[in-house]
Amino acid sequence: MEQLVTALRAIGEPTRLRILSLLSRGELTVSELVNVLGQSQPRVSRHIKLLASAGIIERLPEGTWVFYRLADHGRGQRIAQSIIALLDDADRVLARDLERLDAVKHARTNAANAYFAEVAKDWAHIRSLHLSEGSVETALREAAGNRHFKAMLDIGTGTGRMLEVFGAQTDQALGIDLSHEMLNLARLNIEKAGLPNCSVRHSDLYNLPFEDNKFDLVCVHQVLHYLDEPATALGEAVRVMAPGGLITIVDFAPHQLEFLREQHAHRRLGFTDTEMEIWMDQVGLSNITHLALRPDIQDAGANHLTVKIWTAERASTPAQREVSA
Ligand SMILES: C[S@@+](CC[C@H](N)C(=O)[O-])C[C@H]1O[C@@H](n2cnc3c(N)ncnc32)[C@H](O)[C@@H]1O
C-alpha cells in the first residue's frame, strides 16, 4: 500500500505524466526530454529522479549518456502501463509533446541518414575498422549451419554484405535500407558477386512492407546501435519471420567509445546479453544463443570492439514440429 501511494504521488503531477507519455514511445535521454518539454535540465532531472525512485521508470547509464525508459517488469511496470492507458492522446499538451518528440527524432534520423549518405562509398573500410570481418562472417555461417533458406531478409543491408554472405544458400534474398546511396552500392555489389536471386529495396525497418511470417532467415548486422528503438525494430523483424525461422543479430558488446556517437551516428554503445535476451523473449523468440568475438590482443589499442552474434528462432508451428519429429 505504501509503495503504491509513493508511486501514485510520483506520477501525480502534470510534467511527470508528460514524461510517462513520452517514454511510452521509447527510451529517451534527459536532453531529449528537456528539448521536448521545454523546461530546464535541473527541473526535468528532478522529475525524472522522483519517477525513478518510485520504480516507475529505469535509468540506464551508458558512457556519458543516460537513457530513461519505462520500468519493464514488476509493480512499476503495471502502474506505469495502467496510467498510460488512461492518458488521452487528443489532450493538447500531450499531443504537442508527441509532435515535438517526432521533430527531435526526425532531426536525429536526418543526421544519421546524412552520415550514411556521406560514408556509403567508404563503408566497407569503416566497417572493418572495428571488427575482423572474416571471423564474424565465418561465425555467422557456422551459426546458420548448412541450412538452405527459402527467403532471407537483410534489415539495414547497407552495401549488401550479408546478401553476399548468405545469397548462395538462399532461394530469394532481399535487403532493405533507408539510404539510397547505400542501396546503389548494394546493387552493384550483388551484381558483381553474380547473385541474381538477391535484390534490394528502399524501406524503413520500423515499417516493413511485407506480410507476416514470410522470411525463414532474417539478418540484422550492425544496425541496432544506430536506432532510437532497437526493441521495436526487433519486434517488427520477428513479425515478418516465418515460424521456425532463424534471426541473426550482429552488434557490439557494451563499450566506452564515445567518439562513435559524435562522429559515426551511433546511439547505443553496444548491448548486453541480458538486454538482448529480454527483448528476444518478449517478442517470442527462443533457442537464443550468443557468441562473443573478442579483438586480437595486439589490436586492443586500436579501437577494436568485441562483436556479439546473437541468434534465435521463432517457434515453429505444430505441423512443422510433426514433420521434423
Ligand atoms: C552500419 S550500417 C550496416 C550496414 C550493413 N548491415 C553492414 O553491416 O555492412 C547501418 C545501416 O542501417 C540503415 N538504417 C538505419 N536506420 C534505418 C531504418 N530506419 N530503416 C532502414 N535502414 C536503416 C542505414 O542506412 C545503414 O545502411
The ligand as an ORCA input file, in Angstrom:
! r2SCAN-3c Opt
* xyz 0 1
  C      26.088      0.412    -40.076
  S      25.175      0.248    -41.447
  C      25.218     -1.517    -41.591
  C      25.052     -1.981    -42.972
  C      25.222     -3.484    -43.179
  N      24.230     -4.242    -42.427
  C      26.631     -3.879    -42.804
  O      26.840     -4.415    -41.718
  O      27.534     -3.578    -43.585
  C      23.540      0.552    -40.848
  C      22.540      0.638    -41.960
  O      21.242      0.745    -41.380
  C      20.481      1.611    -42.195
  N      19.347      2.141    -41.429
  C      19.389      2.956    -40.345
  N      18.129      3.233    -39.947
  C      17.295      2.570    -40.790
  C      15.878      2.466    -40.887
  N      15.067      3.108    -40.027
  N      15.365      1.694    -41.868
  C      16.173      1.048    -42.748
  N      17.527      1.124    -42.704
  C      18.079      1.871    -41.746
  C      21.472      2.695    -42.593
  O      21.053      3.414    -43.742
  C      22.743      1.871    -42.823
  O      22.890      1.493    -44.163
*
